[in-house]
């Protein structure tokens, strides 16, 4: 499993602690220092079954500067949202857990973390 991690984020710290307690191995990706490409973010959205605005932190200063609240939320605008998140990775919701079974979850709740653990334990690989 890979965690898109921000070391200053309490939700990321909770995810790491929860996975450590469950003895689930993971790799950390410092996505603020190593931002995803548009192709990587598009793939993560597919794995999450989400649209860009579903995982965009629209209250961040960069979002307000860009006026994201007023951007259309339609298929024609998806690449614009993705480009903004690639250029400003702080806009990407965290932590995103990329599961070894090909799925992904946004690990902000105990339920989401339990899903990630269950799917990791069930994964024979």
RAFEN-V408167 format. One line per field, one symbol per residue. ss: DSSP state (H for helix, E for strand, - for the rest). phi: phi as a letter, one per 20 degrees, with the letter a starting at -180 (. if undefined). burial: 1 if it has 9 or more other C-alpha atoms within 8 Angstrom, else 0. Layout:
BEGIN
ss = ???
phi = ???
burial = ???
END
This chain:
BEGIN
ss = -EEE-----HHHHHHHHHHHH-----EEE--------HHHHHHHHHHH---HHHHE----HHHHHH-HHH----HHHHHHHHHHHHH-HHHE---EEE-----EEE---HHHHHHHHHHHHH---
phi = .ddfddfeeffffffffffffelefbdedfffecfffffffffffffelcegffddefefgffffemggeffdbgfegfffffffffcffffgbeedeffenebbeeecfffffgffgffffffe
burial = 11111100101110100111000100001110001101001101101101010011110100110001000000001100111011001111111111110011111100011001101100000
END
